[in-house]
Amino acid sequence: MSNHDVITFNQVSFAYQKITALKDVNLKVAKGEFTCIVGPNGGGKTTLLKLILGLVQPENGTISILGQTPTMARKRVGYMPQYAHLDPAFPASVMDVVLMGRLTKGRFFFNREDKKKALGAISHVGLSDLAFQGFHELSGGQRQRALIARALCSEPELLLLDEPMANVDHQTEENLMTVLKSINQDITILLVSHDLGFVSRHVKQVICVNHTVVTHPTSQISGTMIQDIYNQDLIMVRHDQQCGEKENCCD
């Protein structure tokens, strides 16, 4: 592994009960990159994240994360899952939720240092004024920020975000992306998203996952490539353009 490579996959394959999820994956992500993972449902995006986290083991090939095996490196990786599985009726504050990021195996209490790190993470995502407000009282975008803060609370060197922009409006997307760009100054970020039109404005390369993995610069993304990735016609919407009544903003 290069000193600048945070993630390295070498000929990695994985299958669920003999059904191939990923095959012969070669992948490198350099330190400091902000990269997007795209691909159809069932194409292997979640499996790729699980392999990075060491939650599943490859059948073939080798994986290096931050110069270690995925299992050894797990404490250095922050993860925001697509679904939080938090009961909205549970009386947890933003602080309570973010502190969960400090939990480790066999440890069930928080000390002063943990609370300091949690407040720092909350400040980083712009929620300081809401630190002790109920999590269930937040808007969708504020909840996403709180969950990003939970992932940051462990002081990771690599941040994995699974669909952080799901179910939020365009302005909230823009606000979240501003937060993530600030975080990216210190932390390598991999973000899963289906919104190519949005993320292509903010990241330099895209990891296309559909049982195999190919990395493309976002400047090369075209309608034909999207069709190849998703095996169907899709509309790519440009969020950064204003349209007149007779104009078509879709590529």
URNORJO-V634012 format. One record per pair of residues at least 6 apart in sequence whose ideal C-beta (glycine too) atoms are under 8 Angstrom apart, sorted by the first residue. I is the first residue (numbers start at 1). J is the second residue. If there is no record, write none. Layout:
I:J ; I:J
This chain:
1:8 ; 1:64 ; 1:67 ; 2:28 ; 2:30 ; 4:30 ; 4:31 ; 5:28 ; 5:29 ; 5:30 ; 5:31 ; 5:64 ; 6:29 ; 6:30 ; 6:31 ; 6:33 ; 6:65 ; 6:66 ; 6:157 ; 6:158 ; 6:188 ; 7:27 ; 7:28 ; 7:29 ; 7:52 ; 7:63 ; 7:64 ; 7:65 ; 7:158 ; 7:190 ; 8:27 ; 8:28 ; 8:62 ; 8:63 ; 8:64 ; 8:65 ; 9:25 ; 9:26 ; 9:27 ; 9:28 ; 9:51 ; 9:61 ; 9:62 ; 9:63 ; 9:213 ; 10:26 ; 10:61 ; 10:62 ; 10:63 ; 11:24 ; 11:25 ; 11:26 ; 11:60 ; 11:61 ; 11:62 ; 12:22 ; 12:24 ; 12:25 ; 12:26 ; 12:27 ; 12:51 ; 12:58 ; 12:60 ; 12:61 ; 12:62 ; 12:63 ; 13:20 ; 13:22 ; 13:23 ; 13:24 ; 13:25 ; 13:58 ; 13:59 ; 13:60 ; 13:61 ; 14:20 ; 14:21 ; 14:22 ; 14:44 ; 14:47 ; 14:51 ; 14:56 ; 14:58 ; 14:59 ; 15:21 ; 15:59 ; 20:211 ; 21:44 ; 21:47 ; 21:211 ; 22:44 ; 22:47 ; 22:48 ; 22:51 ; 22:209 ; 22:211 ; 22:212 ; 22:213 ; 23:211 ; 23:212 ; 24:61 ; 24:212 ; 25:48 ; 25:61 ; 25:212 ; 25:213 ; 26:213 ; 27:207 ; 27:213 ; 27:215 ; 29:35 ; 29:188 ; 29:190 ; 29:207 ; 30:188 ; 31:188 ; 32:184 ; 32:188 ; 33:188 ; 33:189 ; 33:204 ; 33:205 ; 34:180 ; 34:181 ; 34:184 ; 34:188 ; 34:189 ; 34:191 ; 34:202 ; 34:203 ; 34:204 ; 35:189 ; 35:190 ; 35:191 ; 35:203 ; 35:204 ; 35:205 ; 35:206 ; 35:207 ; 36:190 ; 36:191 ; 36:192 ; 36:193 ; 36:199 ; 36:200 ; 36:203 ; 36:205 ; 36:206 ; 36:207 ; 36:218 ; 37:45 ; 37:48 ; 37:49 ; 37:190 ; 37:191 ; 37:192 ; 37:193 ; 37:206 ; 37:207 ; 37:209 ; 38:45 ; 38:192 ; 38:193 ; 38:194 ; 38:196 ; 38:199 ; 38:206 ; 38:207 ; 38:208 ; 38:209 ; 38:229 ; 39:45 ; 39:208 ; 39:209 ; 39:210 ; 39:229 ; 39:230 ; 40:210 ; 40:229 ; 40:230 ; 40:231 ; 43:209 ; 43:210 ; 43:211 ; 44:209 ; 44:210 ; 44:211 ; 44:213 ; 45:162 ; 45:192 ; 45:209 ; 46:162 ; 47:56 ; 48:207 ; 48:209 ; 48:213 ; 49:79 ; 49:160 ; 49:162 ; 49:190 ; 49:192 ; 50:56 ; 51:57 ; 51:58 ; 51:63 ; 51:70 ; 52:63 ; 52:65 ; 52:70 ; 52:77 ; 52:158 ; 52:160 ; 52:190 ; 53:70 ; 53:74 ; 53:77 ; 53:79 ; 53:160 ; 54:65 ; 54:69 ; 54:70 ; 54:71 ; 54:72 ; 54:73 ; 54:74 ; 63:69 ; 63:70 ; 65:73 ; 65:76 ; 65:77 ; 65:158 ; 66:73 ; 66:76 ; 66:77 ; 66:157 ; 66:158 ; 67:73 ; 68:76 ; 73:158 ; 75:104 ; 75:154 ; 76:156 ; 76:157 ; 76:158 ; 77:156 ; 77:157 ; 77:158 ; 77:159 ; 77:160 ; 78:101 ; 78:151 ; 78:152 ; 78:153 ; 78:154 ; 78:156 ; 78:158 ; 78:159 ; 78:160 ; 78:187 ; 79:151 ; 79:159 ; 79:160 ; 79:162 ; 80:147 ; 80:148 ; 80:150 ; 80:151 ; 80:159 ; 80:160 ; 80:161 ; 80:162 ; 80:164 ; 81:162 ; 82:162 ; 82:163 ; 82:166 ; 82:192 ; 84:143 ; 84:147 ; 86:92 ; 86:97 ; 86:135 ; 88:135 ; 88:136 ; 89:136 ; 90:136 ; 91:134 ; 92:134 ; 92:135 ; 92:136 ; 93:131 ; 93:132 ; 93:133 ; 93:134 ; 93:135 ; 94:122 ; 94:127 ; 94:130 ; 94:131 ; 94:132 ; 94:133 ; 94:134 ; 94:135 ; 94:138 ; 94:146 ; 94:149 ; 95:115 ; 95:118 ; 95:119 ; 95:122 ; 95:131 ; 95:132 ; 96:135 ; 97:135 ; 97:146 ; 97:147 ; 97:150 ; 98:118 ; 98:121 ; 98:122 ; 98:146 ; 98:149 ; 98:150 ; 98:153 ; 99:110 ; 99:114 ; 99:115 ; 99:118 ; 99:153 ; 100:150 ; 100:153 ; 101:118 ; 101:121 ; 101:149 ; 101:150 ; 101:151 ; 101:152 ; 101:153 ; 101:154 ; 102:110 ; 102:114 ; 102:117 ; 102:118 ; 102:153 ; 102:154 ; 110:118 ; 117:153 ; 117:155 ; 118:149 ; 118:153 ; 119:128 ; 119:131 ; 121:149 ; 121:150 ; 121:152 ; 121:153 ; 122:128 ; 122:130 ; 122:131 ; 122:146 ; 122:149 ; 124:149 ; 124:152 ; 124:179 ; 124:182 ; 124:183 ; 125:145 ; 125:146 ; 125:148 ; 125:149 ; 125:152 ; 125:179 ; 126:145 ; 126:179 ; 127:142 ; 127:145 ; 127:146 ; 127:149 ; 130:138 ; 130:142 ; 135:143 ; 135:146 ; 138:146 ; 139:172 ; 140:167 ; 140:168 ; 140:172 ; 141:168 ; 141:169 ; 141:172 ; 141:175 ; 141:176 ; 144:164 ; 144:165 ; 144:168 ; 144:172 ; 144:176 ; 145:176 ; 145:179 ; 147:164 ; 148:161 ; 148:164 ; 148:176 ; 148:179 ; 148:180 ; 148:183 ; 151:159 ; 151:160 ; 151:161 ; 152:159 ; 152:183 ; 152:187 ; 156:187 ; 157:187 ; 157:188 ; 158:187 ; 158:188 ; 158:189 ; 158:190 ; 159:183 ; 159:187 ; 159:188 ; 159:189 ; 159:190 ; 160:190 ; 161:180 ; 161:189 ; 161:190 ; 161:191 ; 161:192 ; 162:192 ; 163:192 ; 163:193 ; 163:194 ; 164:176 ; 164:180 ; 164:191 ; 164:193 ; 165:173 ; 165:176 ; 165:193 ; 165:195 ; 165:198 ; 168:176 ; 170:198 ; 170:239 ; 173:195 ; 173:198 ; 173:239 ; 177:198 ; 177:202 ; 180:189 ; 180:191 ; 181:202 ; 183:189 ; 190:207 ; 191:199 ; 191:203 ; 193:199 ; 196:206 ; 196:221 ; 196:226 ; 196:236 ; 197:236 ; 197:237 ; 197:238 ; 197:239 ; 197:251 ; 198:239 ; 199:206 ; 199:218 ; 200:206 ; 200:218 ; 200:221 ; 201:239 ; 201:240 ; 203:218 ; 204:217 ; 204:218 ; 205:215 ; 205:216 ; 205:217 ; 205:218 ; 206:215 ; 206:216 ; 206:217 ; 206:218 ; 206:221 ; 207:213 ; 207:214 ; 207:215 ; 208:214 ; 208:215 ; 208:216 ; 208:225 ; 208:229 ; 210:229 ; 210:230 ; 210:231 ; 216:225 ; 221:236 ; 223:236 ; 223:251 ; 226:234 ; 226:236 ; 227:233 ; 227:234 ; 235:250 ; 235:251 ; 236:250 ; 236:251 ; 237:249 ; 237:250 ; 238:249 ; 238:250 ; 238:251 ; 241:249 ; 243:249
